[in-house]
Amino acid sequence: MRLDKYLKTARILKRREAAKELALQGRIEVNGRTAKPSTEINIGDTIRIQFGYRILEVRVLDIQKQVSKQNAQLLFEIIKEEKIDD
């Protein structure tokens, strides 16, 4: 599954367009490499997102085309979440 679609499906980001913009700005890494919106995501991948004054690092646990709001949290686990001081 594409990175931008996964981030929306897992409800890490609200809109696919937001995921695309962050990726194009070089603010998303997959397994330590800067990712494009079309980067293929696999189970076990680590995604690191920098947005606003926050960095979120998650591990992909499952990939599904559609998922309910309650089950979206089961698609990933948060490894690290930190705030960036200005």
N, CA, C and O atoms as a DFTB+ gen file, in Angstrom:
344 C
 N C O
     1  1       0.846      -1.179       0.000
     2  2       0.000       0.000       0.000
     3  2       0.893       1.245       0.000
     4  3       1.958       1.262       0.617
     5  1       0.446       2.262      -0.690
     6  2       1.186       3.525      -0.740
     7  2       1.246       4.178       0.643
     8  3       0.333       4.027       1.455
     9  1       2.327       4.900       0.891
    10  2       2.523       5.594       2.168
    11  2       1.383       6.560       2.468
    12  3       0.812       6.523       3.557
    13  1       1.050       7.419       1.519
    14  2       0.012       8.425       1.776
    15  2      -1.337       7.776       2.091
    16  3      -2.067       8.252       2.959
    17  1      -1.661       6.710       1.399
    18  2      -2.924       6.010       1.650
    19  2      -2.904       5.306       3.010
    20  3      -3.904       5.309       3.728
    21  1      -1.770       4.707       3.359
    22  2      -1.662       4.021       4.654
    23  2      -1.853       4.999       5.815
    24  3      -2.580       4.702       6.763
    25  1      -1.207       6.158       5.743
    26  2      -1.309       7.132       6.832
    27  2      -2.742       7.609       7.033
    28  3      -3.156       7.877       8.161
    29  1      -3.501       7.715       5.945
    30  2      -4.906       8.098       6.064
    31  2      -5.747       6.931       6.576
    32  3      -6.573       7.117       7.470
    33  1      -5.553       5.741       6.030
    34  2      -6.328       4.569       6.444
    35  2      -6.121       4.262       7.927
    36  3      -7.070       3.925       8.635
    37  1      -4.871       4.381       8.394
    38  2      -4.560       4.118       9.801
    39  2      -4.945       5.298      10.695
    40  3      -4.827       5.226      11.919
    41  1      -5.403       6.377      10.073
    42  2      -5.829       7.583      10.782
    43  2      -4.699       8.231      11.595
    44  3      -4.925       8.820      12.652
    45  1      -3.485       8.102      11.068
    46  2      -2.351       8.818      11.654
    47  2      -2.446      10.281      11.216
    48  3      -2.168      11.194      11.994
    49  1      -2.841      10.483       9.965
    50  2      -3.144      11.817       9.443
    51  2      -4.578      11.799       8.924
    52  3      -5.061      10.765       8.464
    53  1      -5.247      12.924       8.995
    54  2      -6.672      12.962       8.642
    55  2      -6.925      12.911       7.146
    56  3      -7.932      12.361       6.699
    57  1      -6.005      13.491       6.363
    58  2      -6.234      13.560       4.926
    59  2      -5.037      13.004       4.162
    60  3      -3.889      13.178       4.572
    61  1      -5.315      12.343       3.063
    62  2      -4.252      11.793       2.218
    63  2      -3.409      12.928       1.631
    64  3      -2.196      12.791       1.469
    65  1      -4.051      14.027       1.321
    66  2      -3.342      15.191       0.766
    67  2      -2.311      15.733       1.765
    68  3      -1.228      16.161       1.365
    69  1      -2.641      15.717       3.055
    70  2      -1.698      16.163       4.085
    71  2      -0.484      15.241       4.127
    72  3       0.648      15.704       4.268
    73  1      -0.720      13.945       4.004
    74  2       0.376      12.970       3.987
    75  2       1.268      13.209       2.774
    76  3       2.494      13.137       2.869
    77  1       0.648      13.489       1.645
    78  2       1.398      13.751       0.414
    79  2       2.288      14.985       0.573
    80  3       3.462      14.961       0.207
    81  1       1.728      16.049       1.117
    82  2       2.482      17.291       1.311
    83  2       3.682      17.087       2.239
    84  3       4.784      17.546       1.940
    85  1       3.468      16.398       3.368
    86  2       4.568      16.148       4.299
    87  2       5.678      15.336       3.631
    88  3       6.862      15.611       3.830
    89  1       5.294      14.350       2.851
    90  2       6.290      13.521       2.160
    91  2       7.069      14.344       1.137
    92  3       8.289      14.215       1.034
    93  1       6.377      15.178       0.390
    94  2       7.045      16.005      -0.618
    95  2       7.986      17.029       0.022
    96  3       8.943      17.473      -0.612
    97  1       7.716      17.402       1.268
    98  2       8.587      18.327       1.995
    99  2       9.748      17.601       2.666
   100  3      10.577      18.236       3.318
   101  1       9.820      16.284       2.514
   102  2      10.910      15.502       3.104
   103  2      10.771      15.300       4.602
   104  3      11.769      15.099       5.293
   105  1       9.540      15.351       5.116
   106  2       9.324      15.254       6.559
   107  2       8.824      13.879       6.999
   108  3       8.430      13.695       8.150
   109  1       8.843      12.906       6.068
   110  2       8.466      11.535       6.411
   111  2       9.593      10.601       5.982
   112  3      10.095      10.679       4.861
   113  1       9.976       9.718       6.898
   114  2      10.992       8.712       6.597
   115  2      10.390       7.329       6.807
   116  3       9.601       7.114       7.728
   117  1      10.771       6.398       5.943
   118  2      10.384       4.999       6.101
   119  2      11.674       4.200       6.210
   120  3      12.503       4.206       5.299
   121  1      11.831       3.522       7.319
   122  2      13.039       2.730       7.587
   123  2      14.316       3.563       7.436
   124  3      15.324       3.084       6.918
   125  1      14.256       4.822       7.900
   126  2      15.434       5.682       7.903
   127  2      15.714       6.402       6.606
   128  3      16.697       7.137       6.518
   129  1      14.880       6.215       5.591
   130  2      15.079       6.880       4.307
   131  2      13.930       7.844       4.033
   132  3      12.776       7.534       4.330
   133  1      14.237       9.006       3.471
   134  2      13.207       9.967       3.098
   135  2      12.258       9.295       2.109
   136  3      12.694       8.657       1.150
   137  1      10.962       9.444       2.352
   138  2       9.962       8.725       1.564
   139  2       9.152       9.650       0.668
   140  3       8.928      10.818       0.987
   141  1       8.720       9.103      -0.454
   142  2       7.795       9.783      -1.350
   143  2       6.378       9.318      -1.000
   144  3       6.210       8.303      -0.324
   145  1       5.368      10.048      -1.452
   146  2       3.988       9.620      -1.176
   147  2       3.694       8.218      -1.723
   148  3       2.852       7.504      -1.180
   149  1       4.382       7.832      -2.788
   150  2       4.123       6.536      -3.433
   151  2       4.954       5.390      -2.857
   152  3       4.852       4.261      -3.338
   153  1       5.773       5.657      -1.840
   154  2       6.595       4.602      -1.233
   155  2       5.701       3.471      -0.747
   156  3       4.703       3.708      -0.066
   157  1       6.062       2.237      -1.099
   158  2       5.279       1.071      -0.679
   159  2       5.562       0.747       0.786
   160  3       6.717       0.681       1.207
   161  1       4.497       0.548       1.553
   162  2       4.599       0.238       2.975
   163  2       4.361      -1.251       3.172
   164  3       3.440      -1.825       2.590
   165  1       5.200      -1.876       4.001
   166  2       5.061      -3.292       4.322
   167  2       4.970      -3.465       5.833
   168  3       5.385      -2.590       6.594
   169  1       4.429      -4.587       6.257
   170  2       4.344      -4.890       7.683
   171  2       5.763      -4.942       8.251
   172  3       6.651      -5.560       7.663
   173  1       5.969      -4.292       9.394
   174  2       7.276      -4.239      10.033
   175  2       8.059      -2.973       9.740
   176  3       9.067      -2.706      10.394
   177  1       7.612      -2.186       8.765
   178  2       8.287      -0.927       8.448
   179  2       8.149       0.061       9.596
   180  3       7.176       0.029      10.350
   181  1       9.140       0.941       9.717
   182  2       9.106       2.022      10.696
   183  2       8.893       3.330       9.945
   184  3       9.620       3.637       9.000
   185  1       7.898       4.093      10.365
   186  2       7.583       5.378       9.733
   187  2       7.836       6.476      10.750
   188  3       7.348       6.416      11.878
   189  1       8.609       7.487      10.338
   190  2       8.916       8.626      11.206
   191  2       8.370       9.881      10.538
   192  3       8.738      10.200       9.407
   193  1       7.489      10.593      11.243
   194  2       6.818      11.766      10.686
   195  2       7.123      12.976      11.551
   196  3       6.990      12.929      12.774
   197  1       7.534      14.061      10.903
   198  2       7.734      15.316      11.626
   199  2       6.660      16.283      11.164
   200  3       6.625      16.674       9.997
   201  1       5.775      16.672      12.092
   202  2       4.760      17.659      11.744
   203  2       4.573      18.604      12.909
   204  3       4.480      18.201      14.069
   205  1       4.520      19.882      12.554
   206  2       4.439      20.910      13.593
   207  2       5.675      20.844      14.470
   208  3       6.802      20.833      13.976
   209  1       5.457      20.802      15.759
   210  2       6.566      20.704      16.712
   211  2       6.600      19.310      17.323
   212  3       6.901      19.148      18.506
   213  1       6.290      18.305      16.508
   214  2       6.194      16.945      17.008
   215  2       6.840      15.956      16.046
   216  3       6.786      16.131      14.828
   217  1       7.443      14.927      16.600
   218  2       7.947      13.813      15.803
   219  2       7.245      12.561      16.301
   220  3       7.215      12.282      17.500
   221  1       6.682      11.816      15.366
   222  2       5.978      10.578      15.698
   223  2       6.647       9.440      14.946
   224  3       6.842       9.513      13.733
   225  1       6.994       8.395      15.669
   226  2       7.604       7.220      15.058
   227  2       6.710       6.019      15.351
   228  3       6.406       5.727      16.508
   229  1       6.291       5.323      14.286
   230  2       5.392       4.183      14.434
   231  2       5.922       2.979      13.677
   232  3       6.691       3.115      12.726
   233  1       5.499       1.794      14.114
   234  2       5.821       0.542      13.426
   235  2       4.530      -0.006      12.834
   236  3       3.505      -0.068      13.511
   237  1       4.586      -0.407      11.557
   238  2       3.425      -0.948      10.855
   239  2       3.179      -2.378      11.328
   240  3       4.053      -3.236      11.206
   241  1       1.978      -2.634      11.872
   242  2       1.622      -3.965      12.352
   243  2       0.722      -4.707      11.372
   244  3       0.753      -5.936      11.300
   245  1      -0.075      -3.964      10.621
   246  2      -1.008      -4.584       9.690
   247  2      -1.335      -3.587       8.587
   248  3      -1.206      -2.377       8.771
   249  1      -1.762      -4.111       7.437
   250  2      -2.166      -3.266       6.319
   251  2      -3.532      -3.750       5.849
   252  3      -3.702      -4.921       5.508
   253  1      -4.508      -2.837       5.835
   254  2      -5.850      -3.159       5.367
   255  2      -6.345      -2.022       4.494
   256  3      -6.011      -0.860       4.724
   257  1      -7.148      -2.363       3.485
   258  2      -7.671      -1.333       2.584
   259  2      -8.705      -0.448       3.270
   260  3      -8.746       0.762       3.046
   261  1      -9.537      -1.059       4.107
   262  2     -10.535      -0.303       4.863
   263  2     -10.532      -0.805       6.293
   264  3     -10.344      -1.993       6.553
   265  1     -10.741       0.115       7.211
   266  2     -10.756      -0.263       8.622
   267  2     -11.660       0.717       9.375
   268  3     -11.741       1.893       9.023
   269  1     -12.329       0.224      10.402
   270  2     -13.189       1.104      11.191
   271  2     -12.337       2.024      12.058
   272  3     -11.157       1.766      12.293
   273  1     -12.948       3.082      12.518
   274  2     -12.241       4.053      13.354
   275  2     -11.664       3.390      14.604
   276  3     -10.548       3.707      15.016
   277  1     -12.423       2.467      15.210
   278  2     -11.977       1.780      16.424
   279  2     -10.780       0.864      16.155
   280  3      -9.886       0.751      16.993
   281  1     -10.760       0.212      14.988
   282  2      -9.698      -0.746      14.679
   283  2      -8.480      -0.125      13.999
   284  3      -7.481      -0.812      13.786
   285  1      -8.545       1.150      13.658
   286  2      -7.423       1.813      12.983
   287  2      -6.173       1.794      13.854
   288  3      -5.059       1.712      13.335
   289  1      -6.344       1.870      15.168
   290  2      -5.204       1.878      16.085
   291  2      -4.460       0.545      16.085
   292  3      -3.310       0.480      16.517
   293  1      -5.101      -0.510      15.607
   294  2      -4.477      -1.837      15.583
   295  2      -3.528      -2.007      14.398
   296  3      -2.807      -3.002      14.325
   297  1      -3.520      -1.048      13.469
   298  2      -2.662      -1.146      12.295
   299  2      -1.216      -0.741      12.587
   300  3      -0.320      -1.046      11.800
   301  1      -0.983      -0.058      13.711
   302  2       0.370       0.421      14.019
   303  2       0.571       0.494      15.521
   304  3      -0.386       0.493      16.295
   305  1       1.846       0.557      15.921
   306  2       2.166       0.820      17.321
   307  2       3.095       2.026      17.368
   308  3       3.967       2.186      16.514
   309  1       2.900       2.858      18.361
   310  2       3.749       4.037      18.518
   311  2       5.049       3.617      19.194
   312  3       5.039       3.060      20.292
   313  1       6.158       3.889      18.534
   314  2       7.466       3.584      19.097
   315  2       7.942       4.748      19.951
   316  3       8.410       4.575      21.076
   317  1       7.804       5.950      19.373
   318  2       8.291       7.139      20.074
   319  2       7.485       8.341      19.622
   320  3       7.114       8.464      18.455
   321  1       7.222       9.227      20.578
   322  2       6.534      10.483      20.283
   323  2       7.230      11.553      21.099
   324  3       7.337      11.450      22.321
   325  1       7.702      12.579      20.413
   326  2       8.414      13.632      21.133
   327  2       8.067      15.001      20.593
   328  3       7.696      15.155      19.429
   329  1       8.194      15.993      21.456
   330  2       7.977      17.373      21.066
   331  2       9.326      18.012      20.773
   332  3      10.330      17.719      21.421
   333  1       9.322      18.884      19.790
   334  2      10.539      19.612      19.408
   335  2      10.428      21.012      19.981
   336  3       9.446      21.712      19.731
   337  1      11.430      21.426      20.747
   338  2      11.420      22.789      21.274
   339  2      11.903      23.742      20.203
   340  3      12.795      23.422      19.417
   341  1      11.316      24.889      20.184
   342  2      11.631      25.907      19.168
   343  2      12.950      26.559      19.450
   344  3      13.377      27.438      18.702
